[in-house]
Amino acid sequence: MPGATGTEILFAISRHLAESNLTATIVLDNAHRVPAPDLVSLIEVSPLLHFVLLAQPSASVARIEAALAVHAEPLLGWTNETAAAEGSSLGCRGDYSSYERLLKLTGGLPLYTQNALKIAAENYDGEVVRLCAALEERTHVVETAQELILADVFESFSDNERRAVAALSLSDVPLTQPEASGVLKLTFGLEPPAAAAAFRRLRLSGAIQIFGVDRFKVHDAMRPLGRAHLDEGGAEVLKKAQAAIRDLLMVALPKDHDRQRVFLLLRMFVALGNVKPLVEMATDEIFHELGYMDEISDYLTRAATSEEISAEDRFWALDGLIFAHFKDGNEADIQGKLDRMDELVRGHDLGLSERLAVGMKRMVFAARAKDVATVKKTMSELSRVLPRTPQHLRVAKYNYAHALFELEMMEECVTATLELIVEYYDLLGLTLGDVMGKNPDKIFPLLKGGNRHTDDLKHLADSLDLQAKAIKATGNHPGLAHIHALKFYSMAQSLDSFVRVGQELVDDYIGRSDYIGARDVIERNLMPTIMGLKLAGRVIPVRSQYAVVLAYCGAFDEAESEMARLLPYESGLDPRGQTELQNQRALIAHLKLYPPPPQWQMPPQLGGPTSRK
């Protein structure tokens, strides 16, 4: 077809496809560089030619959408698993949380993620967490491809657009437009109309992402450049931006308990050196349950030894750290921290609350060490000073019961927790019948005085959990104790304990050969919780346990595939995590050779299948 236009050639190809009963797909890269009317004439040549248009975020994308009556689909980047597999192939080491941090820094974009992992392999001994820390603190010495490629885009922005990206680069969670405008006003004195104009242009360029109707944030890939620009403005400008974000979050937090916003608030407290609110949070049980402790543990450790901080704040910083150690089983430095708490109490004449706090923890720690004499001595000392209020007595009873458990006095522990459980049921206005067979949404309306019982729900769940453990230790079945504990942890939003007890419940089901029940608990309760709330530290343990449950159910291909997806994370785990993963893999191989007992069946009189003659 000499002299034919491109459109005519496509029409001829289309006619040939029709005659041959074929279709074809044309992938057009950099479609944003082609005028929208030209794309319309190109695409309308033939219905037998299908088009995939790849374009960079820009104003031209909106014109293409309007001209073709289509909606652009954003490419959201790599998943955590893909990044971990790539990192493993390059010799990098990182757990799920480390790769999640990396994806936030790179926006999950493959080119940027690959490049960052190569830098980690070549300059940070393959440790992904070290690279992430360097990028976040702006101390890395090798420029990433991300910075080099996006630098030209950033330089094309106006001054107000660069300021907007800079101030909002501190936030990795979406803000409303009034919130974002407020940050720019307090940081750079930018008035709302000028801020809104900058937001509109940044949206068209893809530098900000829209969430829902009115929330947006700077694209993760662009945030490092924005942060660099903010740092260039000097320490005073940086502090203004941090304080502006802190203040808006503190105003919004009572109405919006979004987990990611709380994490952001904690980072602003740390950056600004706001000790008091961090110490107050660290002594709140729910704070630990929601998984926030990792964010501030290093800061609390420094605060606990700083002479510039009041003795009371140092005491409660130590208290929060010990509480975290008890939860994660790390007992290496508990004794030293308890001794420092005692020194602060004596040397600064701290009050009754501090004396009770250190005494309760010392009693439990002594019980774990099977030091009966110290437990009895501490119990006696606490009994003399303990206020005789119901709330203080319940806390003391639980700690006594916990000590009995650690001393392996299981029968006494069961009796003590039973008394507590009855007391908490009465306090909440519930009966056992109110809880049996009901989900939390049906139990909430039955609570005495409404839903303001978070601490009491948490403590009831703790008592049920402790009782279940004590009963199991005697060789008996705990009945519904773990199931009811799971319900109350859910109602109290005690996420860490919810997942932990859920995993123990799965083991209970496996122990009585109810593999279907175990799979149901993981699929309906645990997996949605850890993935929906991004509990990164729990992902690997729950997924490896899920793989074992699949093997018990006979789904060996699925079990092995799940473990294969977890393999790239193994080198990034601590020794305990690596051993757990290896043991799970060995158990799956064993079950494949030696099948477990058959699935438990409910007896016919309880509604199970009837036997056939």
C-alpha positions as CSV (number, residue, x, y, z in Angstrom):
1,M,0.0,0.0,0.0
2,P,2.5,2.7,-1.1
3,G,1.5,6.1,0.1
4,A,-1.1,4.8,2.6
5,T,-1.6,6.6,5.9
6,G,-1.2,4.9,9.2
7,T,-5.0,4.8,9.7
8,E,-5.4,3.2,6.3
9,I,-2.8,0.5,7.1
10,L,-4.6,-0.3,10.4
11,F,-7.9,-0.5,8.5
12,A,-6.3,-3.0,6.1
13,I,-4.9,-5.0,9.0
14,S,-8.4,-5.0,10.6
15,R,-10.0,-6.3,7.3
16,H,-7.4,-9.1,7.1
17,L,-8.1,-10.0,10.7
18,A,-11.9,-10.2,10.0
19,E,-11.3,-12.4,7.0
20,S,-9.1,-14.7,9.1
21,N,-11.5,-14.6,12.1
22,L,-8.7,-13.2,14.3
23,T,-8.3,-10.4,16.8
24,A,-5.2,-8.4,17.9
25,T,-4.2,-6.2,20.8
26,I,-2.0,-3.2,20.3
27,V,-0.1,-1.9,23.3
28,L,0.7,1.8,22.9
29,D,3.3,3.1,25.3
30,N,3.6,6.8,26.3
31,A,0.0,7.4,25.2
32,H,0.0,10.7,27.0
33,R,2.2,12.1,24.3
34,V,-0.4,11.4,21.6
35,P,-3.2,14.1,21.2
36,A,-6.5,12.7,22.4
37,P,-8.3,13.3,19.0
38,D,-5.6,11.3,17.2
39,L,-6.2,8.4,19.6
40,V,-9.9,8.5,18.9
41,S,-9.4,8.2,15.2
42,L,-6.8,5.4,15.7
43,I,-9.1,3.4,18.0
44,E,-12.2,3.8,15.9
45,V,-10.6,2.2,12.9
46,S,-11.8,-1.3,13.7
47,P,-13.5,-3.1,16.6
48,L,-11.3,-6.0,15.9
49,L,-8.2,-4.1,17.1
50,H,-8.0,-3.9,20.9
51,F,-5.9,-1.2,22.5
52,V,-4.0,-1.0,25.8
53,L,-2.8,2.6,26.4
54,L,0.1,3.0,28.9
55,A,0.4,6.6,30.1
56,Q,2.1,8.6,32.8
57,P,-0.1,10.6,35.2
58,S,-0.7,14.0,33.6
59,A,-3.4,16.4,32.5
60,S,-3.5,14.6,29.1
61,V,-4.8,11.4,30.8
62,A,-8.0,13.3,31.8
63,R,-8.4,14.4,28.2
64,I,-8.0,10.8,27.0
65,E,-10.5,9.6,29.5
66,A,-13.0,12.2,28.3
67,A,-12.4,11.7,24.6
68,L,-12.6,7.9,24.7
69,A,-15.3,7.6,27.5
70,V,-13.0,5.3,29.5
71,H,-11.6,5.3,33.0
72,A,-7.8,5.0,33.6
73,E,-6.8,2.1,35.9
74,P,-3.8,3.0,38.1
75,L,-1.0,0.5,38.2
76,L,-0.4,0.1,42.0
77,G,3.0,-1.5,41.9
78,W,4.5,-4.6,43.4
79,T,3.1,-6.6,46.3
80,N,5.1,-7.3,49.4
81,E,5.7,-10.9,48.2
82,T,7.0,-9.8,44.8
83,A,9.4,-7.3,46.5
84,A,10.6,-10.0,48.9
85,A,11.2,-12.5,46.1
86,E,13.2,-9.9,44.1
87,G,15.1,-9.1,47.3
88,S,15.9,-12.7,48.0
89,S,17.2,-13.2,44.4
90,L,19.6,-10.3,45.0
91,G,20.8,-11.6,48.4
92,C,18.8,-9.2,50.5
93,R,17.3,-10.0,53.9
94,G,14.1,-8.5,55.3
95,D,11.0,-9.5,57.1
96,Y,7.4,-8.6,56.0
97,S,7.6,-5.3,57.9
98,S,10.9,-4.3,56.3
99,Y,9.5,-4.8,52.8
100,E,6.3,-3.0,53.7
101,R,8.5,0.0,54.6
102,L,10.4,-0.2,51.3
103,L,7.2,-0.3,49.3
104,K,6.0,2.9,51.0
105,L,9.3,4.6,50.2
106,T,9.2,3.5,46.5
107,G,5.5,3.6,45.9
108,G,5.8,-0.1,45.0
109,L,6.9,0.9,41.5
110,P,9.0,-2.0,40.1
111,L,11.9,0.1,38.7
112,Y,12.4,2.1,42.0
113,T,12.0,-1.0,44.1
114,Q,14.5,-3.1,42.1
115,N,17.0,-0.2,42.2
116,A,16.6,0.2,45.9
117,L,17.1,-3.5,46.5
118,K,20.3,-3.5,44.4
119,I,21.6,-0.6,46.5
120,A,20.7,-2.5,49.7
121,A,22.6,-5.6,48.4
122,E,25.7,-3.6,47.3
123,N,25.9,-1.0,50.1
124,Y,24.0,-2.2,53.2
125,D,25.0,-5.9,53.4
126,G,21.7,-6.8,51.9
127,E,19.8,-5.6,55.0
128,V,16.6,-4.0,53.7
129,V,15.8,-2.4,57.1
130,R,19.1,-0.5,57.1
131,L,18.4,0.9,53.7
132,C,14.9,2.0,54.7
133,A,16.3,3.7,57.8
134,A,18.9,5.5,55.7
135,L,16.3,6.6,53.1
136,E,13.9,7.8,55.8
137,E,16.6,9.7,57.7
138,R,18.0,11.1,54.4
139,T,21.5,9.7,55.3
140,H,21.9,7.4,52.3
141,V,25.0,8.2,50.1
142,V,23.9,6.5,46.8
143,E,21.2,8.3,44.8
144,T,18.3,6.0,43.8
145,A,16.9,5.8,40.4
146,Q,13.7,7.2,41.9
147,E,15.4,10.4,42.9
148,L,17.2,10.8,39.6
149,I,14.0,10.2,37.5
150,L,11.6,12.2,39.6
151,A,14.0,15.1,40.1
152,D,13.1,16.6,36.7
153,V,9.4,16.2,37.4
154,F,9.8,17.9,40.8
155,E,11.8,20.8,39.3
156,S,9.0,21.4,36.8
157,F,6.6,22.3,39.7
158,S,5.9,25.9,40.7
159,D,7.1,27.1,44.1
160,N,3.7,26.6,45.7
161,E,3.5,23.0,44.3
162,R,6.9,22.2,45.6
163,R,6.0,23.6,49.0
164,A,2.8,21.5,49.0
165,V,4.7,18.3,48.2
166,A,7.3,19.2,50.8
167,A,5.0,19.9,53.7
168,L,2.7,16.9,53.0
169,S,5.6,14.5,52.4
170,L,5.6,14.0,56.2
171,S,2.2,12.3,56.0
172,D,1.9,8.8,54.7
173,V,-1.8,8.8,55.4
174,P,-4.5,10.7,53.4
175,L,-5.6,14.1,54.7
176,T,-8.7,16.1,53.8
177,Q,-8.3,19.2,51.8
178,P,-8.9,21.5,54.8
179,E,-6.4,19.5,56.8
180,A,-3.8,19.7,54.1
181,S,-4.5,23.4,53.5
182,G,-4.0,24.0,57.3
183,V,-0.6,22.3,57.2
184,L,0.5,24.6,54.3
185,K,-0.8,27.7,56.0
186,L,1.0,27.0,59.3
187,T,4.3,25.8,57.5
188,F,4.6,28.3,54.6
189,G,1.9,30.9,55.2
190,L,0.1,29.6,52.0
191,E,-3.5,30.8,51.8
192,P,-6.2,28.2,51.1
193,P,-7.0,29.4,47.5
194,A,-3.3,29.1,46.5
195,A,-3.1,25.7,48.2
196,A,-6.1,24.5,46.4
197,A,-4.7,25.6,43.0
198,A,-1.5,23.7,43.8
199,F,-3.4,20.6,44.8
200,R,-5.4,20.7,41.5
201,R,-2.2,20.9,39.4
202,L,-0.4,18.2,41.5
203,R,-3.4,15.9,41.0
204,L,-3.2,16.2,37.3
205,S,0.5,15.4,37.4
206,G,0.0,12.3,39.5
207,A,2.0,13.7,42.4
208,I,-0.9,13.3,44.7
209,Q,-3.3,10.4,45.0
210,I,-7.0,10.7,45.8
211,F,-8.7,8.4,48.3
212,G,-12.5,8.3,48.5
213,V,-14.2,11.6,48.0
214,D,-12.1,14.2,49.6
215,R,-8.9,12.7,51.0
216,F,-5.5,12.7,49.3
217,K,-1.8,12.3,50.0
218,V,1.5,12.8,48.2
219,H,2.4,9.8,46.0
220,D,4.8,7.6,48.0
221,A,7.4,7.7,45.2
222,M,7.4,11.5,45.3
223,R,7.6,11.9,49.1
224,P,11.5,11.5,49.4
225,L,12.0,14.4,47.1
226,G,9.4,16.5,49.0
227,R,11.1,15.6,52.3
228,A,14.5,16.7,50.8
229,H,13.0,20.0,49.8
230,L,11.5,20.4,53.3
231,D,14.9,19.7,54.9
232,E,16.5,22.4,52.7
233,G,14.1,24.9,54.2
234,G,15.8,24.5,57.6
235,A,15.0,23.0,61.0
236,E,12.4,25.7,61.9
237,V,10.3,25.0,58.8
238,L,10.5,21.3,59.4
239,K,9.3,21.7,63.0
240,K,6.4,23.9,61.8
241,A,5.2,21.2,59.4
242,Q,5.6,18.5,62.1
243,A,3.7,20.5,64.7
244,A,1.0,21.4,62.2
245,I,0.4,17.7,61.4
246,R,0.6,16.7,65.1
247,D,-2.0,19.3,66.1
248,L,-4.5,18.4,63.3
249,L,-4.2,14.7,64.2
250,M,-4.8,15.4,67.9
251,V,-8.0,17.3,67.0
252,A,-9.2,14.6,64.7
253,L,-8.2,11.6,66.7
254,P,-11.2,11.4,69.1
255,K,-13.5,11.2,66.1
256,D,-11.2,9.2,63.8
257,H,-9.2,6.3,65.4
258,D,-7.6,5.3,62.1
259,R,-4.6,3.1,62.9
260,Q,-2.3,4.7,60.4
261,R,-3.1,8.2,61.7
262,V,-2.1,7.1,65.2
263,F,1.2,5.8,63.8
264,L,1.8,9.1,62.1
265,L,0.9,11.0,65.4
266,L,3.5,8.9,67.3
267,R,6.2,9.7,64.8
268,M,5.4,13.4,65.1
269,F,5.6,13.2,68.9
270,V,9.0,11.5,68.6
271,A,10.3,14.0,66.0
272,L,9.2,16.9,68.2
273,G,10.5,15.3,71.5
274,N,7.0,15.3,73.1
275,V,7.8,12.9,76.0
276,K,4.7,13.2,78.1
277,P,2.0,11.9,75.6
278,L,4.4,9.1,74.5
279,V,4.9,8.0,78.1
280,E,1.2,8.2,78.8
281,M,0.4,6.0,75.8
282,A,3.1,3.5,76.6
283,T,1.4,2.7,80.0
284,D,-2.0,2.1,78.3
285,E,-2.7,-1.6,77.7
286,I,-4.6,-0.9,74.5
287,F,-1.6,1.0,73.1
288,H,0.4,-2.2,73.3
289,E,-2.5,-4.3,72.0
290,L,-2.8,-2.2,68.8
291,G,0.9,-2.8,68.0
292,Y,2.2,0.7,68.4
293,M,5.1,-0.1,70.8
294,D,7.6,-0.9,68.1
295,E,7.3,2.7,66.8
296,I,8.5,4.3,70.0
297,S,10.4,1.7,72.0
298,D,13.9,3.1,71.1
299,Y,12.7,6.6,72.1
300,L,11.3,5.4,75.4
301,T,14.6,3.6,76.1
302,R,16.4,6.9,75.6
303,A,13.8,8.8,77.7
304,A,14.1,6.3,80.6
305,T,17.8,7.1,81.1
306,S,17.7,10.9,80.4
307,E,18.3,13.1,83.4
308,E,16.5,16.0,81.5
309,I,13.2,14.1,81.9
310,S,11.3,14.0,85.2
311,A,11.6,11.0,87.5
312,E,7.9,10.2,87.1
313,D,8.1,10.2,83.3
314,R,11.2,8.0,83.4
315,F,9.5,5.6,85.7
316,W,6.4,5.2,83.4
317,A,8.7,4.9,80.3
318,L,10.3,1.9,82.1
319,D,6.9,0.6,83.0
320,G,5.8,0.6,79.4
321,L,9.0,-1.1,78.2
322,I,8.6,-3.9,80.8
323,F,5.0,-4.4,79.8
324,A,6.2,-4.8,76.2
325,H,8.9,-7.3,77.3
326,F,6.3,-9.4,79.1
327,K,4.2,-9.5,76.0
328,D,6.9,-10.6,73.6
329,G,8.7,-12.9,76.0
330,N,11.9,-10.9,76.1
331,E,13.1,-11.1,79.7
332,A,16.7,-10.2,79.2
333,D,16.7,-6.8,80.9
334,I,13.5,-6.9,83.0
335,Q,15.4,-7.2,86.3
336,G,17.5,-4.2,85.6
337,K,14.5,-2.1,84.6
338,L,12.6,-3.1,87.8
339,D,15.6,-2.1,89.9
340,R,15.8,1.3,88.2
341,M,12.0,1.7,88.8
342,D,12.6,0.9,92.5
343,E,15.4,3.5,92.7
344,L,13.2,6.2,91.2
345,V,10.4,5.4,93.6
346,R,12.8,5.6,96.6
347,G,15.0,8.5,95.4
348,H,12.2,10.8,94.3
349,D,9.4,9.8,96.7
350,L,7.0,8.7,94.0
351,G,3.4,7.9,94.9
352,L,1.3,4.8,95.5
353,S,0.5,4.2,91.8
354,E,4.2,3.8,91.1
355,R,4.7,1.5,94.1
356,L,1.8,-0.7,93.0
357,A,3.0,-0.8,89.4
358,V,6.5,-1.9,90.1
359,G,5.3,-4.3,92.8
360,M,2.8,-6.1,90.6
361,K,5.4,-6.5,87.8
362,R,8.1,-7.7,90.2
363,M,5.7,-10.3,91.6
364,V,4.9,-11.7,88.1
365,F,8.6,-11.6,87.1
366,A,9.6,-13.5,90.3
367,A,6.8,-16.1,89.6
368,R,8.2,-16.7,86.1
369,A,11.6,-17.4,87.7
370,K,9.8,-19.8,90.2
371,D,11.0,-17.6,93.1
372,V,8.2,-18.5,95.5
373,A,9.8,-16.6,98.5
374,T,9.9,-13.3,96.5
375,V,6.3,-13.8,95.3
376,K,5.0,-14.3,98.8
377,K,7.0,-11.4,100.1
378,T,5.8,-9.1,97.4
379,M,2.1,-10.2,97.8
380,S,2.3,-9.4,101.5
381,E,3.8,-5.9,100.9
382,L,1.2,-5.1,98.2
383,S,-1.7,-6.3,100.4
384,R,-0.7,-3.7,103.1
385,V,-0.7,-0.7,100.7
386,L,-3.4,-1.8,98.2
387,P,-6.4,0.5,98.2
388,R,-9.6,-1.5,98.9
389,T,-11.4,-0.2,95.8
390,P,-13.0,-2.8,93.5
391,Q,-10.9,-1.7,90.6
392,H,-7.6,-2.0,92.4
393,L,-8.6,-5.3,93.9
394,R,-9.5,-6.8,90.5
395,V,-6.2,-5.8,89.1
396,A,-4.4,-7.3,92.1
397,K,-6.4,-10.5,91.8
398,Y,-5.5,-10.9,88.2
399,N,-1.8,-10.4,88.9
400,Y,-2.0,-12.9,91.8
401,A,-3.7,-15.4,89.4
402,H,-1.0,-14.8,86.8
403,A,1.7,-15.4,89.5
404,L,0.0,-18.7,90.4
405,F,0.0,-19.8,86.8
406,E,3.7,-19.0,86.5
407,L,4.4,-21.0,89.7
408,E,2.5,-23.9,88.1
409,M,-0.3,-23.8,90.7
410,M,-2.9,-24.5,88.1
411,E,-5.9,-25.5,90.2
412,E,-5.5,-22.4,92.4
413,C,-5.2,-20.3,89.2
414,V,-8.4,-21.7,87.8
415,T,-10.3,-20.9,91.0
416,A,-8.9,-17.4,91.1
417,T,-9.7,-16.6,87.5
418,L,-13.2,-18.0,87.9
419,E,-13.9,-15.5,90.6
420,L,-12.6,-12.7,88.4
421,I,-14.7,-13.8,85.4
422,V,-17.9,-13.9,87.5
423,E,-17.1,-10.4,88.8
424,Y,-16.4,-8.9,85.3
425,Y,-19.6,-10.5,83.9
426,D,-21.5,-8.8,86.7
427,L,-19.7,-5.5,86.1
428,L,-20.6,-5.6,82.4
429,G,-24.2,-6.7,83.0
430,L,-23.8,-9.9,81.1
431,T,-24.7,-13.5,81.6
432,L,-23.1,-16.6,80.0
433,G,-26.3,-17.0,78.0
434,D,-25.8,-13.5,76.5
435,V,-22.5,-14.6,75.1
436,M,-23.1,-18.1,74.0
437,G,-23.4,-18.4,70.2
438,K,-23.5,-14.6,69.7
439,N,-21.1,-12.4,67.7
440,P,-19.8,-9.2,69.3
441,D,-22.3,-7.0,67.4
442,K,-25.1,-8.8,69.3
443,I,-23.3,-8.5,72.7
444,F,-22.5,-4.8,72.6
445,P,-26.1,-3.7,73.1
446,L,-26.4,-5.8,76.2
447,L,-23.6,-4.1,78.1
448,K,-24.5,-2.3,81.2
449,G,-24.4,1.5,80.7
450,G,-23.6,1.4,77.0
451,N,-20.3,0.5,75.2
452,R,-17.8,2.4,77.4
453,H,-16.2,-0.7,78.9
454,T,-13.0,-1.1,76.8
455,D,-10.7,-1.8,79.8
456,D,-13.2,-4.1,81.5
457,L,-13.8,-6.1,78.3
458,K,-10.0,-6.4,77.9
459,H,-9.5,-7.6,81.5
460,L,-12.4,-10.1,81.2
461,A,-10.7,-11.5,78.0
462,D,-7.4,-11.7,79.9
463,S,-9.0,-13.6,82.7
464,L,-10.7,-16.1,80.3
465,D,-7.4,-16.5,78.4
466,L,-5.4,-17.2,81.6
467,Q,-8.1,-19.6,82.8
468,A,-8.0,-21.5,79.5
469,K,-4.2,-21.9,79.7
470,A,-4.4,-23.1,83.3
471,I,-7.1,-25.7,82.5
472,K,-5.1,-27.0,79.5
473,A,-2.0,-27.3,81.7
474,T,-4.0,-29.7,84.0
475,G,-4.7,-31.9,80.9
476,N,-8.3,-30.9,80.6
477,H,-10.2,-29.1,77.7
478,P,-10.9,-25.4,78.3
479,G,-14.3,-25.5,76.7
480,L,-15.4,-22.2,75.3
481,A,-12.9,-20.1,77.3
482,H,-10.7,-19.3,74.3
483,I,-13.7,-18.6,72.0
484,H,-15.2,-16.2,74.5
485,A,-11.9,-14.5,75.1
486,L,-11.6,-14.0,71.4
487,K,-15.0,-12.3,71.3
488,F,-14.1,-9.9,74.2
489,Y,-10.7,-9.1,72.8
490,S,-12.4,-8.2,69.5
491,M,-14.9,-6.0,71.4
492,A,-12.0,-4.2,73.2
493,Q,-10.1,-3.8,70.0
494,S,-7.2,-5.7,71.6
495,L,-5.8,-6.7,68.3
496,D,-2.5,-8.3,69.4
497,S,-4.2,-10.5,71.9
498,F,-7.0,-11.2,69.5
499,V,-4.5,-12.7,67.0
500,R,-2.5,-14.5,69.6
501,V,-5.5,-16.2,71.2
502,G,-6.9,-16.9,67.7
503,Q,-3.7,-18.8,66.9
504,E,-4.0,-20.7,70.2
505,L,-7.7,-21.5,69.3
506,V,-6.5,-22.9,66.0
507,D,-4.1,-25.2,67.9
508,D,-6.9,-26.3,70.1
509,Y,-9.0,-27.3,67.1
510,I,-6.1,-29.2,65.5
511,G,-5.5,-30.9,68.9
512,R,-9.0,-32.4,68.7
513,S,-8.7,-33.2,64.9
514,D,-11.2,-30.4,63.9
515,Y,-9.1,-29.3,60.9
516,I,-12.1,-27.6,59.2
517,G,-12.8,-25.6,62.3
518,A,-9.1,-24.5,62.5
519,R,-9.1,-23.4,58.9
520,D,-12.4,-21.5,59.4
521,V,-10.9,-19.5,62.4
522,I,-7.9,-18.4,60.3
523,E,-9.8,-17.6,57.1
524,R,-12.7,-15.8,58.7
525,N,-11.0,-14.2,61.7
526,L,-7.2,-14.0,61.7
527,M,-6.3,-13.4,58.0
528,P,-8.9,-10.6,57.5
529,T,-7.7,-8.9,60.7
530,I,-4.0,-8.9,60.0
531,M,-4.3,-8.0,56.4
532,G,-7.1,-5.4,56.9
533,L,-5.3,-3.7,59.7
534,K,-1.8,-4.2,58.3
535,L,-0.4,-6.0,61.4
536,A,2.8,-6.6,59.6
537,G,4.5,-8.4,62.5
538,R,1.8,-11.1,62.6
539,V,1.7,-11.9,58.9
540,I,4.4,-14.5,58.7
541,P,3.4,-16.5,61.9
542,V,-0.3,-16.6,60.9
543,R,0.4,-17.5,57.2
544,S,2.8,-20.3,58.2
545,Q,0.3,-21.6,60.6
546,Y,-2.3,-21.4,57.9
547,A,-0.1,-23.5,55.6
548,V,0.1,-26.2,58.3
549,V,-3.7,-26.2,58.7
550,L,-4.0,-26.6,55.0
551,A,-1.8,-29.7,55.2
552,Y,-4.0,-31.1,58.0
553,C,-6.9,-30.6,55.7
554,G,-5.1,-32.5,53.0
555,A,-4.5,-29.5,50.7
556,F,-0.8,-30.1,50.4
557,D,-0.3,-28.3,47.1
558,E,-1.8,-25.1,48.6
559,A,0.2,-25.6,51.8
560,E,3.5,-26.0,50.0
561,S,2.7,-23.0,47.7
562,E,2.0,-20.8,50.8
563,M,5.4,-21.8,52.4
564,A,7.2,-21.2,49.1
565,R,5.8,-17.6,49.1
566,L,7.1,-17.2,52.6
567,L,10.6,-18.5,51.9
568,P,12.1,-15.1,50.7
569,Y,11.3,-13.7,54.2
570,E,13.1,-16.4,56.1
571,S,16.6,-14.9,56.1
572,G,15.2,-11.6,57.4
573,L,13.6,-13.2,60.5
574,D,15.2,-13.4,63.9
575,P,16.5,-16.9,65.0
576,R,13.2,-17.7,66.7
577,G,11.2,-16.8,63.6
578,Q,13.4,-18.8,61.3
579,T,13.2,-21.9,63.5
580,E,9.4,-21.6,63.6
581,L,9.2,-21.3,59.8
582,Q,11.5,-24.3,59.4
583,N,9.5,-26.4,61.9
584,Q,6.3,-25.6,60.1
585,R,7.8,-26.7,56.8
586,A,9.1,-29.9,58.3
587,L,5.6,-30.6,59.9
588,I,3.9,-30.2,56.5
589,A,6.4,-32.7,54.9
590,H,5.8,-35.1,57.8
591,L,2.0,-34.9,57.4
592,K,2.3,-35.6,53.7
593,L,4.1,-38.9,54.6
594,Y,2.1,-39.7,57.7
595,P,-1.5,-38.4,57.5
596,P,-3.1,-37.1,60.7
597,P,-6.2,-38.7,62.3
598,P,-9.4,-38.2,60.4
599,Q,-11.5,-35.1,60.7
600,W,-13.5,-34.9,63.9
601,Q,-17.3,-35.3,63.4
602,M,-19.9,-33.9,65.6
603,P,-21.9,-36.7,67.4
604,P,-25.4,-37.3,65.8
605,Q,-27.2,-36.3,69.0
606,L,-25.5,-32.8,68.7
607,G,-26.5,-32.4,65.1
608,G,-23.7,-34.2,63.4
609,P,-24.1,-36.7,60.5
610,T,-26.1,-39.8,61.3
611,S,-24.3,-43.1,61.1
612,R,-25.4,-45.5,58.4
613,K,-26.2,-49.2,58.9
